[in-house]
Amino acid sequence: MSVEELFEYYVKQAESPFSGWDFSFLAETNRMDTEPLPWSYGSIVMKQKQLVDTMLDMGTGGGEFLSMIMPLPENTYATEGYQPNISIAKDRLEPIGVEVKEVGEDDLLPFQDDQFELVINRHESFDASEVKRVLKDGGTFVTQQVGGLDLQRLNIELDALDQFDYSDWNLKTAIDKLIEAGFSITTSDEAYPVTRLYDIGAVIYYLKAIPWQINDFSIEKYRDFLFKLHQEIESKGFFDVKAHRFYIIAQKK
């Protein structure tokens, strides 16, 4: 099979459907590997949830994470703003007693003041003042965030650096916002783990799954850049790109 024919094969194969935030299509076939973080968001949440009766999961995606950390606190809610995920999350979570609320703006959470003892947030934007409002006094906010330098090399290789403009979003900026809103910081960390993609089909599938990375992404528009990257992967065997993650545990004073 020629390099050109292989490229077309991967393009067609990357049309496989994607739902929720389930990357198993790539990870379980070993077409994508990610270097582990020096902390575990899941382990942190598992510990924190044992101490509370009320919890909110912001940006639950398709509800995958919540569904895997049973049993949940007695009163657990979830929010989701990405339209394709809302029905998936409701189908998965509402049968186990979790009410899923659709949200549009970070500063408009559909909950009462002082409603939750614990708010968790994995890779979802947030308004620090609004999180504080819905937390009880002494309540805890746990968040893992995607930093502004995440996968930047993909944008560079595809000549789309202007399509991802969050470079100032990092651990320091987030901590400053939380402190300004009235939180105290319990612990935090920041890391740049390597994500390795082994074929151009995996790259395309990944970019389709995270449309905010390159807002105007399409195979047609970026075909020449994708083919050049395909040639590099076939020559080297893989494509490495640095992710950007940080986490914070904060307490409402």
MARLUMDREN-601418 format. One line per field, with one value per residue: residue in three letters; residue number from 1; x, y, z of N, C-alpha, C in turn. Coordinates in Angstrom, 1 decimal. Layout:
type = [ala; ...];
seq = [NUM; ...];
n.c1 = [X; ...];
n.c2 = [Y; ...];
n.c3 = [Z; ...];
ca.c1 = [X; ...];
ca.c2 = [Y; ...];
ca.c3 = [Z; ...];
c.c1 = [X; ...];
c.c2 = [Y; ...];
c.c3 = [Z; ...];
//
This chain:
type = [met; ser; val; glu; glu; leu; phe; glu; tyr; tyr; val; lys; gln; ala; glu; ser; pro; phe; ser; gly; trp; asp; phe; ser; phe; leu; ala; glu; thr; asn; arg; met; asp; thr; glu; pro; leu; pro; trp; ser; tyr; gly; ser; ile; val; met; lys; gln; lys; gln; leu; val; asp; thr; met; leu; asp; met; gly; thr; gly; gly; gly; glu; phe; leu; ser; met; ile; met; pro; leu; pro; glu; asn; thr; tyr; ala; thr; glu; gly; tyr; gln; pro; asn; ile; ser; ile; ala; lys; asp; arg; leu; glu; pro; ile; gly; val; glu; val; lys; glu; val; gly; glu; asp; asp; leu; leu; pro; phe; gln; asp; asp; gln; phe; glu; leu; val; ile; asn; arg; his; glu; ser; phe; asp; ala; ser; glu; val; lys; arg; val; leu; lys; asp; gly; gly; thr; phe; val; thr; gln; gln; val; gly; gly; leu; asp; leu; gln; arg; leu; asn; ile; glu; leu; asp; ala; leu; asp; gln; phe; asp; tyr; ser; asp; trp; asn; leu; lys; thr; ala; ile; asp; lys; leu; ile; glu; ala; gly; phe; ser; ile; thr; thr; ser; asp; glu; ala; tyr; pro; val; thr; arg; leu; tyr; asp; ile; gly; ala; val; ile; tyr; tyr; leu; lys; ala; ile; pro; trp; gln; ile; asn; asp; phe; ser; ile; glu; lys; tyr; arg; asp; phe; leu; phe; lys; leu; his; gln; glu; ile; glu; ser; lys; gly; phe; phe; asp; val; lys; ala; his; arg; phe; tyr; ile; ile; ala; gln; lys; lys];
seq = [1; 2; 3; 4; 5; 6; 7; 8; 9; 10; 11; 12; 13; 14; 15; 16; 17; 18; 19; 20; 21; 22; 23; 24; 25; 26; 27; 28; 29; 30; 31; 32; 33; 34; 35; 36; 37; 38; 39; 40; 41; 42; 43; 44; 45; 46; 47; 48; 49; 50; 51; 52; 53; 54; 55; 56; 57; 58; 59; 60; 61; 62; 63; 64; 65; 66; 67; 68; 69; 70; 71; 72; 73; 74; 75; 76; 77; 78; 79; 80; 81; 82; 83; 84; 85; 86; 87; 88; 89; 90; 91; 92; 93; 94; 95; 96; 97; 98; 99; 100; 101; 102; 103; 104; 105; 106; 107; 108; 109; 110; 111; 112; 113; 114; 115; 116; 117; 118; 119; 120; 121; 122; 123; 124; 125; 126; 127; 128; 129; 130; 131; 132; 133; 134; 135; 136; 137; 138; 139; 140; 141; 142; 143; 144; 145; 146; 147; 148; 149; 150; 151; 152; 153; 154; 155; 156; 157; 158; 159; 160; 161; 162; 163; 164; 165; 166; 167; 168; 169; 170; 171; 172; 173; 174; 175; 176; 177; 178; 179; 180; 181; 182; 183; 184; 185; 186; 187; 188; 189; 190; 191; 192; 193; 194; 195; 196; 197; 198; 199; 200; 201; 202; 203; 204; 205; 206; 207; 208; 209; 210; 211; 212; 213; 214; 215; 216; 217; 218; 219; 220; 221; 222; 223; 224; 225; 226; 227; 228; 229; 230; 231; 232; 233; 234; 235; 236; 237; 238; 239; 240; 241; 242; 243; 244; 245; 246; 247; 248; 249; 250; 251; 252; 253];
n.c1 = [0.8; 0.6; 2.0; 0.1; -2.3; -2.5; -2.9; -5.5; -6.9; -6.7; -8.0; -10.7; -11.2; -11.2; -13.6; -15.2; -17.8; -18.1; -18.7; -19.7; -16.9; -15.2; -12.3; -11.6; -11.6; -9.3; -7.3; -7.6; -6.9; -4.3; -3.4; -2.9; -1.1; -0.7; 1.4; 1.6; 0.1; 1.4; -0.3; -3.6; -6.6; -9.0; -8.5; -8.2; -10.8; -12.3; -11.5; -12.4; -15.2; -16.2; -16.6; -18.8; -22.3; -23.5; -22.9; -21.6; -21.0; -19.3; -19.6; -19.9; -19.6; -20.2; -21.1; -19.4; -17.3; -18.6; -20.3; -18.6; -17.6; -19.1; -20.3; -22.2; -22.4; -25.4; -27.0; -26.4; -25.5; -25.2; -23.7; -23.9; -22.8; -22.2; -23.9; -24.1; -23.5; -25.4; -27.9; -26.7; -25.4; -27.6; -29.0; -27.2; -26.7; -29.1; -30.7; -29.2; -29.7; -28.7; -29.2; -29.1; -28.2; -28.7; -26.5; -25.5; -23.9; -20.9; -21.2; -23.7; -25.0; -27.5; -28.4; -29.1; -27.8; -25.1; -25.4; -23.9; -21.5; -19.3; -17.7; -16.9; -14.7; -13.7; -11.8; -13.5; -14.7; -14.9; -16.5; -15.1; -16.4; -19.0; -18.9; -18.1; -20.4; -22.4; -21.3; -21.2; -20.2; -16.8; -16.8; -15.5; -13.6; -12.7; -10.6; -9.5; -7.7; -7.4; -4.6; -3.5; -1.5; -2.0; -1.5; -0.3; 1.5; 0.2; -1.5; 0.5; 1.8; -0.3; -0.7; -2.4; -2.3; -3.7; -6.1; -6.5; -6.6; -5.7; -3.6; -2.9; -4.1; -3.4; -1.9; -1.2; -2.8; -5.4; -5.3; -5.0; -7.5; -9.3; -8.4; -9.0; -11.7; -12.3; -11.4; -9.4; -6.3; -5.7; -4.0; -2.0; -0.9; 1.1; 1.5; 3.1; 2.4; 3.4; 1.6; 1.3; 0.7; 0.0; -0.7; -2.1; -4.8; -5.6; -4.8; -6.6; -9.1; -8.9; -8.8; -11.3; -12.8; -12.2; -13.2; -12.7; -9.9; -9.0; -10.9; -12.1; -11.7; -11.4; -11.1; -10.9; -10.1; -7.6; -6.1; -3.6; -1.7; -2.2; -1.5; 1.2; 2.0; 1.2; 3.1; 5.4; 4.8; 4.7; 7.4; 8.8; 7.3; 5.7; 3.9; 4.6; 3.2; 2.9; 0.8; -1.1; -1.7; -3.3; -4.0; -6.2; -7.0; -9.3; -10.7; -13.7; -13.8];
n.c2 = [-1.2; 2.2; 5.3; 7.3; 5.9; 4.6; 6.9; 7.7; 5.6; 5.7; 8.2; 7.6; 5.6; 7.1; 8.2; 6.9; 6.8; 9.0; 9.4; 11.0; 11.4; 9.3; 7.9; 5.3; 4.0; 4.7; 4.5; 1.8; 0.3; 0.8; 2.9; 5.3; 6.8; 8.0; 9.8; 9.2; 11.3; 13.1; 12.9; 11.7; 12.4; 10.9; 9.3; 11.3; 12.4; 10.1; 9.9; 12.3; 12.3; 10.5; 11.9; 13.5; 14.4; 15.7; 16.5; 18.0; 17.4; 19.1; 19.7; 17.0; 15.4; 12.5; 11.3; 9.3; 9.2; 9.6; 7.4; 5.4; 5.6; 4.7; 3.8; 6.9; 10.1; 10.8; 12.9; 13.8; 15.7; 16.7; 18.7; 19.7; 21.1; 20.7; 20.0; 17.4; 15.6; 15.7; 14.1; 11.6; 11.6; 11.9; 9.5; 7.7; 8.5; 9.3; 6.9; 6.0; 7.7; 10.3; 13.6; 15.4; 18.5; 20.8; 23.3; 26.7; 29.0; 29.7; 31.2; 30.9; 28.7; 26.3; 26.1; 26.3; 28.7; 27.7; 24.9; 22.6; 20.3; 19.4; 20.2; 19.0; 19.0; 18.3; 19.2; 21.2; 24.5; 27.1; 29.5; 31.2; 32.6; 31.8; 29.0; 29.2; 30.3; 28.2; 26.4; 25.1; 26.7; 26.1; 24.1; 22.0; 22.4; 20.6; 20.5; 19.5; 20.8; 21.6; 23.0; 26.1; 25.6; 23.2; 20.5; 22.1; 21.8; 20.4; 22.3; 24.0; 22.3; 22.0; 24.5; 26.2; 27.9; 30.1; 29.2; 28.3; 29.9; 30.1; 30.6; 31.8; 30.5; 28.8; 27.2; 29.2; 31.4; 30.3; 29.8; 32.4; 33.5; 31.9; 32.5; 35.3; 35.1; 34.2; 31.7; 29.3; 27.7; 24.4; 22.3; 21.8; 21.3; 21.0; 19.9; 18.5; 16.2; 13.8; 13.1; 10.4; 9.7; 7.3; 7.0; 8.8; 8.6; 8.4; 10.9; 12.5; 11.6; 12.2; 15.1; 15.6; 14.9; 16.8; 19.6; 22.2; 22.6; 23.0; 25.1; 25.4; 22.9; 20.6; 17.7; 18.3; 21.0; 21.0; 19.1; 19.0; 19.7; 17.6; 15.4; 15.8; 15.5; 12.9; 11.6; 12.1; 10.7; 8.1; 7.8; 8.1; 6.7; 7.5; 10.3; 12.8; 14.9; 17.5; 17.5; 19.6; 20.0; 20.8; 20.7; 21.5; 21.7; 23.4; 25.3; 26.7; 29.6];
n.c3 = [0.0; -0.9; 0.4; 0.0; -0.4; 2.1; 3.7; 2.8; 3.6; 6.4; 6.8; 6.1; 8.0; 10.3; 10.5; 12.3; 14.8; 17.7; 21.1; 24.2; 26.4; 25.6; 24.9; 24.3; 21.9; 20.7; 22.7; 23.7; 21.6; 21.4; 19.8; 20.7; 23.3; 26.6; 28.8; 32.3; 34.8; 37.7; 39.7; 40.8; 39.7; 40.0; 42.3; 44.2; 44.2; 44.9; 47.6; 48.7; 48.3; 50.1; 52.4; 52.4; 51.9; 49.8; 46.5; 43.5; 40.1; 37.8; 34.4; 33.3; 31.1; 29.3; 31.5; 32.3; 34.2; 36.8; 36.9; 37.4; 39.9; 42.0; 45.4; 45.2; 46.8; 48.8; 47.7; 44.7; 41.9; 38.5; 35.9; 32.4; 29.4; 26.8; 23.9; 22.5; 24.5; 26.5; 26.5; 26.5; 29.0; 30.7; 30.2; 31.2; 33.9; 35.3; 35.9; 38.0; 40.0; 39.8; 39.1; 36.0; 34.9; 32.4; 31.3; 30.4; 30.8; 32.6; 34.9; 35.8; 37.5; 38.0; 40.8; 44.4; 46.8; 48.8; 48.6; 48.2; 49.6; 48.3; 45.3; 42.2; 39.3; 36.2; 33.7; 32.9; 32.2; 34.6; 36.8; 39.4; 41.5; 41.3; 41.8; 44.4; 45.5; 45.4; 47.0; 50.4; 53.5; 54.2; 52.4; 49.7; 46.7; 43.9; 41.2; 38.0; 35.3; 31.8; 30.5; 29.0; 27.1; 26.0; 23.8; 21.9; 19.8; 17.8; 16.7; 15.7; 13.8; 12.0; 11.1; 12.5; 14.8; 15.6; 16.3; 18.8; 21.6; 24.4; 26.0; 28.4; 30.4; 33.2; 36.0; 37.9; 37.2; 37.6; 40.3; 41.3; 40.6; 42.2; 44.8; 44.8; 44.7; 47.2; 48.2; 49.9; 49.2; 49.2; 48.1; 45.1; 41.7; 38.6; 35.3; 32.3; 30.5; 28.0; 25.0; 22.8; 19.5; 17.1; 14.4; 11.5; 11.4; 14.0; 14.9; 13.5; 14.4; 17.1; 17.0; 15.9; 18.0; 20.0; 19.4; 20.0; 19.9; 17.3; 15.9; 13.4; 12.2; 9.6; 7.5; 4.8; 4.7; 6.0; 4.7; 3.3; 5.3; 7.1; 5.5; 5.3; 8.0; 8.3; 6.7; 8.2; 10.5; 9.5; 8.8; 11.2; 13.1; 15.1; 16.7; 18.8; 21.3; 23.6; 26.4; 28.7; 32.0; 35.1; 38.6; 41.4; 44.8; 46.6; 49.3; 50.5; 52.3];
ca.c1 = [0.0; 1.4; 1.8; -1.1; -3.4; -2.6; -3.5; -6.9; -7.5; -6.9; -9.0; -12.0; -11.4; -11.4; -15.0; -15.9; -18.6; -17.5; -19.7; -19.2; -15.5; -14.6; -11.3; -11.1; -11.4; -7.8; -6.4; -7.6; -6.2; -2.9; -3.0; -2.6; -0.7; -0.5; 2.3; 0.7; 0.2; 2.0; -1.5; -4.8; -7.9; -10.0; -8.2; -8.5; -12.3; -12.7; -11.3; -13.2; -16.6; -16.6; -16.8; -19.9; -23.6; -24.0; -21.8; -21.9; -19.9; -19.4; -19.1; -19.8; -19.4; -21.3; -21.3; -18.6; -16.6; -19.5; -20.9; -17.6; -17.1; -20.2; -21.5; -22.1; -23.1; -26.8; -27.5; -25.4; -26.0; -24.2; -24.1; -23.2; -23.1; -22.0; -25.2; -24.2; -23.3; -26.5; -28.7; -25.8; -25.2; -28.9; -29.3; -26.3; -26.7; -30.4; -31.1; -28.5; -30.1; -28.0; -30.0; -28.3; -28.7; -28.1; -26.0; -25.0; -22.9; -20.2; -21.6; -25.2; -25.3; -28.9; -28.5; -29.2; -26.7; -24.7; -26.1; -23.0; -20.3; -18.1; -17.9; -15.7; -14.7; -12.6; -11.6; -14.6; -14.5; -15.7; -16.5; -14.8; -17.4; -20.2; -18.6; -18.2; -21.8; -23.1; -20.6; -21.4; -19.0; -15.9; -16.9; -14.3; -13.7; -11.6; -10.7; -8.3; -7.9; -6.6; -3.9; -3.5; -0.5; -2.3; -1.4; -0.1; 2.3; -0.8; -1.8; 1.7; 2.0; -1.4; -0.7; -3.7; -2.0; -4.6; -7.4; -6.5; -6.0; -5.9; -2.2; -2.7; -4.8; -2.4; -2.1; -1.1; -4.0; -6.5; -5.2; -5.3; -8.9; -9.9; -8.1; -9.7; -13.1; -12.5; -11.0; -8.0; -5.8; -5.2; -2.9; -2.1; 0.3; 1.0; 2.4; 3.1; 2.7; 3.5; 0.7; 1.9; -0.2; 0.8; -1.1; -2.8; -6.2; -5.7; -4.8; -7.9; -10.2; -8.7; -9.1; -12.7; -13.4; -12.0; -13.3; -12.1; -8.5; -8.9; -12.3; -12.6; -11.0; -12.0; -10.1; -10.7; -9.4; -6.3; -5.6; -2.2; -0.9; -2.4; -0.7; 2.6; 2.1; 1.1; 4.4; 6.3; 4.5; 5.1; 8.8; 9.3; 6.6; 4.8; 3.9; 4.5; 2.7; 2.8; -0.5; -0.9; -2.7; -3.0; -5.1; -6.3; -8.0; -9.5; -11.7; -14.5; -13.6];
ca.c2 = [0.0; 3.4; 6.3; 8.0; 5.0; 4.5; 8.1; 7.7; 4.5; 6.3; 9.2; 6.9; 4.9; 8.1; 8.6; 6.2; 7.7; 9.4; 9.9; 11.3; 11.7; 8.0; 7.7; 3.9; 3.7; 4.9; 4.0; 0.4; -0.3; 1.2; 3.9; 6.6; 6.6; 9.3; 9.7; 9.4; 12.5; 12.8; 12.8; 11.0; 13.1; 9.9; 8.9; 12.5; 12.5; 9.0; 10.2; 13.5; 12.0; 9.7; 12.8; 14.4; 13.9; 16.5; 16.7; 18.4; 17.2; 20.1; 19.2; 15.5; 14.7; 11.5; 10.7; 8.1; 9.1; 9.4; 6.1; 4.4; 5.8; 4.3; 4.6; 8.3; 10.8; 10.7; 14.0; 14.1; 16.3; 16.9; 19.6; 19.5; 22.2; 20.3; 19.4; 16.0; 14.8; 15.8; 12.9; 10.5; 11.7; 11.6; 8.1; 6.9; 8.9; 9.4; 5.7; 5.7; 8.8; 11.6; 14.5; 16.1; 19.8; 21.5; 24.7; 27.4; 29.9; 29.3; 32.0; 30.7; 27.4; 26.2; 25.5; 27.2; 29.1; 26.8; 23.6; 21.4; 20.2; 19.1; 20.4; 18.4; 19.6; 17.7; 19.7; 22.1; 25.8; 27.5; 30.8; 30.9; 33.2; 31.0; 27.8; 29.6; 30.5; 27.0; 25.6; 25.4; 27.2; 25.0; 23.1; 21.8; 22.4; 19.8; 20.6; 19.3; 21.6; 21.5; 24.2; 26.8; 25.1; 21.8; 20.0; 23.2; 21.4; 20.0; 23.6; 24.5; 21.5; 22.2; 26.0; 26.7; 28.4; 31.1; 28.6; 27.9; 31.0; 30.0; 30.4; 32.4; 29.6; 27.9; 27.0; 30.4; 32.2; 29.7; 30.0; 33.8; 33.7; 31.3; 33.3; 36.5; 34.8; 33.9; 30.4; 29.0; 26.6; 23.3; 21.7; 22.0; 20.8; 21.3; 18.9; 18.6; 14.8; 13.6; 12.2; 9.9; 9.2; 6.4; 7.1; 10.0; 8.4; 8.7; 12.3; 13.1; 11.2; 13.0; 16.4; 15.7; 14.7; 18.0; 20.6; 23.5; 22.7; 23.7; 25.4; 25.2; 21.7; 19.6; 17.0; 18.9; 22.2; 20.7; 17.9; 19.1; 19.6; 16.3; 14.4; 16.0; 14.9; 11.4; 11.2; 12.2; 9.6; 6.8; 7.7; 8.0; 5.7; 8.1; 11.8; 13.2; 16.3; 17.7; 18.0; 20.6; 19.7; 21.2; 20.5; 22.4; 21.5; 24.6; 25.3; 27.9; 30.1];
ca.c3 = [0.0; -1.0; 1.5; -0.3; -0.2; 3.5; 4.2; 2.5; 4.5; 7.8; 6.8; 6.1; 9.2; 11.4; 10.5; 13.4; 15.7; 19.0; 22.0; 25.5; 26.3; 25.7; 24.0; 24.3; 20.5; 20.4; 23.8; 23.9; 20.4; 21.5; 18.8; 21.5; 24.7; 27.4; 30.0; 33.5; 35.6; 39.0; 40.7; 40.3; 39.9; 40.4; 43.7; 45.0; 44.3; 45.7; 49.0; 49.1; 48.3; 51.3; 53.5; 52.1; 51.5; 48.7; 45.5; 42.2; 39.1; 36.7; 33.1; 33.5; 29.8; 29.1; 32.8; 32.4; 35.5; 37.9; 36.9; 37.8; 41.3; 42.9; 45.5; 45.2; 47.9; 48.7; 46.8; 43.7; 40.7; 37.4; 34.8; 31.1; 28.5; 25.4; 23.6; 22.2; 25.7; 27.5; 26.5; 26.9; 30.5; 31.4; 30.1; 32.0; 35.3; 36.0; 36.5; 39.3; 41.0; 39.6; 38.2; 35.1; 34.5; 31.2; 31.6; 29.2; 31.2; 33.8; 36.1; 36.1; 37.9; 38.4; 42.1; 45.4; 47.5; 49.9; 48.4; 48.1; 50.4; 47.4; 43.8; 41.4; 38.0; 35.4; 32.3; 32.6; 32.6; 35.8; 37.4; 40.8; 42.4; 41.2; 42.5; 45.9; 45.9; 45.5; 48.1; 51.8; 54.1; 54.5; 51.3; 48.9; 45.2; 43.3; 39.7; 37.1; 34.2; 30.6; 30.4; 27.7; 26.2; 25.7; 22.4; 21.0; 18.7; 16.8; 16.1; 15.0; 12.6; 11.0; 10.8; 13.1; 16.1; 15.9; 16.6; 20.2; 22.2; 25.9; 26.5; 29.7; 31.4; 33.8; 37.5; 38.7; 36.8; 38.2; 41.8; 41.6; 40.5; 43.3; 46.0; 44.7; 45.0; 48.6; 48.5; 50.3; 48.4; 50.0; 47.4; 43.7; 40.9; 37.2; 34.6; 30.8; 30.0; 26.5; 24.4; 21.6; 18.5; 16.2; 13.0; 11.2; 11.7; 15.4; 15.0; 12.9; 15.3; 18.3; 16.7; 15.7; 19.4; 20.8; 18.3; 20.4; 19.7; 16.0; 15.7; 12.0; 11.7; 8.7; 6.7; 3.5; 4.8; 6.5; 4.1; 2.9; 6.5; 7.6; 4.8; 5.7; 9.3; 8.0; 6.2; 9.3; 11.4; 8.8; 8.8; 12.6; 13.8; 16.1; 16.8; 20.2; 21.6; 25.1; 27.0; 29.8; 33.0; 36.5; 39.5; 42.6; 45.8; 47.3; 50.3; 50.7; 53.7];
c.c1 = [0.9; 1.1; 0.4; -2.3; -3.6; -3.3; -5.0; -7.6; -7.7; -7.9; -10.4; -12.2; -11.6; -12.8; -15.9; -16.6; -17.9; -18.7; -19.1; -17.7; -14.7; -13.6; -10.8; -10.9; -10.0; -7.0; -6.4; -7.1; -4.8; -2.4; -2.7; -2.2; -0.4; 0.4; 1.4; 1.1; 0.8; 0.9; -2.6; -6.0; -8.9; -9.7; -8.5; -10.0; -12.8; -12.6; -12.2; -14.7; -17.1; -17.0; -18.0; -21.2; -24.2; -22.8; -22.3; -20.7; -20.2; -18.8; -18.9; -19.5; -20.5; -21.6; -20.4; -17.9; -17.5; -20.0; -19.9; -17.1; -18.2; -19.6; -21.2; -22.7; -24.6; -27.4; -26.4; -26.0; -24.8; -24.7; -23.3; -23.7; -22.9; -23.1; -25.1; -24.0; -24.5; -27.4; -28.0; -25.7; -26.5; -29.2; -28.4; -26.5; -28.1; -30.9; -30.4; -28.7; -29.4; -28.8; -29.0; -28.9; -28.0; -27.7; -25.5; -23.8; -22.3; -20.7; -23.1; -25.4; -26.7; -29.1; -28.6; -27.9; -26.4; -25.3; -25.2; -21.9; -19.0; -18.6; -16.7; -15.9; -13.5; -12.7; -12.8; -14.3; -15.3; -15.5; -16.3; -15.8; -18.7; -20.0; -18.6; -19.6; -22.6; -22.5; -21.0; -20.1; -18.1; -15.9; -15.6; -14.6; -12.4; -11.7; -9.3; -8.6; -7.0; -5.9; -3.9; -2.5; -0.8; -2.2; -1.1; 0.7; 1.4; -1.2; -0.7; 1.8; 0.9; -1.6; -2.1; -3.5; -3.0; -6.0; -7.5; -5.8; -6.3; -4.6; -2.0; -3.4; -3.8; -2.7; -2.1; -2.3; -5.2; -6.5; -5.5; -6.8; -9.7; -9.6; -8.9; -11.2; -13.4; -12.2; -9.6; -7.6; -5.2; -3.9; -3.1; -0.8; 0.0; 1.9; 2.1; 3.4; 2.6; 2.3; 1.3; 0.8; 0.5; 0.4; -2.0; -4.3; -6.5; -5.7; -6.1; -9.0; -10.1; -9.2; -10.6; -13.4; -13.3; -12.0; -12.8; -10.7; -8.2; -10.4; -12.9; -12.0; -12.0; -10.9; -9.8; -9.8; -7.9; -5.6; -4.1; -1.3; -1.0; -1.6; 0.8; 2.9; 2.1; 2.5; 5.5; 6.1; 5.0; 6.6; 9.4; 8.6; 5.6; 4.9; 3.7; 4.1; 2.5; 1.4; -0.1; -2.0; -2.3; -4.3; -5.0; -7.3; -8.1; -10.7; -12.4; -14.3; -14.9];
c.c2 = [1.2; 4.3; 7.0; 7.1; 4.7; 5.7; 8.1; 6.6; 5.1; 7.4; 8.6; 6.3; 5.9; 8.6; 7.8; 7.1; 7.9; 9.9; 10.1; 11.8; 10.3; 7.8; 6.3; 3.4; 3.8; 4.2; 2.5; -0.4; 0.1; 2.1; 5.2; 6.2; 7.9; 9.0; 10.0; 10.7; 12.1; 12.8; 12.1; 11.7; 12.1; 9.5; 10.1; 12.6; 11.3; 9.2; 11.3; 13.1; 11.2; 10.6; 13.6; 13.7; 14.6; 16.8; 17.1; 18.1; 18.2; 19.6; 17.7; 14.7; 13.8; 10.8; 9.5; 8.0; 8.9; 8.0; 5.0; 4.6; 5.6; 3.7; 6.1; 8.9; 10.8; 11.7; 14.4; 14.6; 16.5; 18.0; 19.2; 20.5; 21.8; 19.4; 17.9; 15.1; 14.7; 14.6; 11.7; 10.4; 11.4; 10.1; 7.2; 7.2; 8.9; 8.1; 5.3; 6.9; 10.1; 12.5; 15.4; 17.4; 20.4; 22.9; 25.3; 28.3; 29.5; 30.0; 31.9; 29.2; 27.3; 25.6; 26.6; 27.6; 28.0; 25.4; 22.4; 21.5; 20.0; 19.4; 19.8; 18.9; 19.0; 18.3; 20.5; 23.5; 26.1; 29.0; 30.7; 31.4; 32.3; 29.6; 28.1; 29.7; 29.2; 26.0; 26.0; 26.0; 26.0; 23.9; 23.1; 21.8; 21.7; 20.0; 20.2; 20.0; 21.3; 22.9; 24.8; 26.4; 23.7; 21.5; 21.1; 22.8; 20.9; 21.2; 24.1; 23.7; 21.7; 23.7; 26.6; 27.2; 29.4; 30.5; 28.1; 28.9; 31.1; 30.0; 30.9; 31.6; 28.6; 27.9; 28.3; 31.3; 31.6; 29.9; 31.4; 34.1; 33.1; 32.1; 34.6; 36.3; 34.4; 32.4; 30.4; 27.8; 25.6; 22.6; 21.9; 21.4; 21.0; 20.4; 19.0; 17.1; 14.7; 12.7; 11.7; 9.3; 8.5; 6.3; 8.3; 9.8; 8.7; 10.2; 13.0; 12.8; 12.0; 14.5; 16.6; 15.6; 15.9; 19.2; 22.0; 23.7; 23.4; 24.0; 25.1; 23.9; 20.9; 18.9; 17.8; 20.2; 22.0; 19.5; 17.9; 19.0; 18.2; 15.2; 14.6; 15.4; 13.4; 10.9; 11.1; 11.0; 8.2; 6.7; 7.5; 7.0; 6.2; 9.7; 12.1; 14.7; 16.4; 18.2; 19.0; 20.4; 20.3; 20.9; 21.3; 21.8; 22.8; 24.5; 26.7; 28.4; 30.3];
c.c3 = [0.0; 0.2; 1.3; 0.0; 1.3; 4.2; 4.0; 3.4; 5.9; 7.8; 6.8; 7.4; 10.4; 11.4; 11.6; 14.3; 17.0; 19.9; 23.4; 25.4; 26.3; 24.6; 23.8; 22.9; 20.1; 21.4; 23.9; 22.7; 20.3; 20.3; 19.4; 22.9; 25.3; 28.6; 31.2; 34.2; 37.0; 40.1; 40.0; 40.7; 40.5; 41.9; 44.6; 45.2; 45.1; 47.2; 49.5; 49.2; 49.5; 52.5; 53.4; 51.8; 50.2; 47.8; 44.2; 41.3; 38.0; 35.4; 33.1; 32.2; 29.5; 30.4; 33.1; 33.8; 36.7; 38.0; 37.3; 39.2; 42.3; 44.2; 45.6; 46.5; 47.7; 47.7; 45.9; 42.4; 39.7; 36.5; 33.6; 30.2; 27.0; 24.9; 23.2; 23.4; 26.6; 27.6; 26.9; 28.5; 31.2; 31.3; 31.0; 33.5; 36.0; 36.5; 37.8; 40.3; 40.9; 38.6; 37.4; 34.7; 33.3; 31.6; 30.3; 29.6; 32.5; 35.1; 36.4; 36.3; 38.4; 39.8; 43.2; 46.1; 48.6; 49.8; 48.5; 49.1; 49.5; 46.0; 43.1; 39.9; 37.2; 34.0; 31.9; 33.0; 33.9; 36.2; 38.9; 41.8; 42.4; 41.9; 44.0; 46.3; 46.2; 46.6; 49.5; 52.4; 54.5; 53.4; 50.4; 47.4; 44.7; 41.8; 39.1; 35.8; 33.0; 30.5; 29.0; 26.7; 25.7; 24.2; 21.4; 19.7; 17.5; 16.0; 15.2; 13.7; 11.6; 10.7; 11.3; 14.5; 16.5; 16.4; 18.0; 21.0; 23.7; 26.6; 27.9; 30.8; 31.9; 35.3; 38.2; 38.4; 37.6; 39.7; 42.1; 41.6; 41.7; 44.6; 46.0; 45.1; 46.5; 49.0; 49.2; 49.6; 49.3; 49.4; 45.9; 43.0; 39.4; 36.5; 33.1; 30.3; 28.5; 26.1; 23.1; 20.8; 17.4; 14.8; 12.8; 11.5; 13.1; 15.7; 14.6; 13.9; 16.6; 18.1; 16.5; 17.1; 20.2; 19.8; 18.7; 20.2; 18.4; 15.6; 14.4; 11.4; 10.7; 7.9; 5.4; 3.7; 5.2; 5.9; 3.8; 4.2; 7.1; 6.9; 5.1; 7.0; 9.2; 7.5; 7.3; 10.3; 10.8; 8.8; 10.2; 13.4; 14.8; 16.0; 18.2; 20.4; 23.1; 25.4; 28.1; 30.8; 34.3; 37.3; 40.7; 43.5; 46.6; 48.2; 50.4; 52.2; 54.4];
//
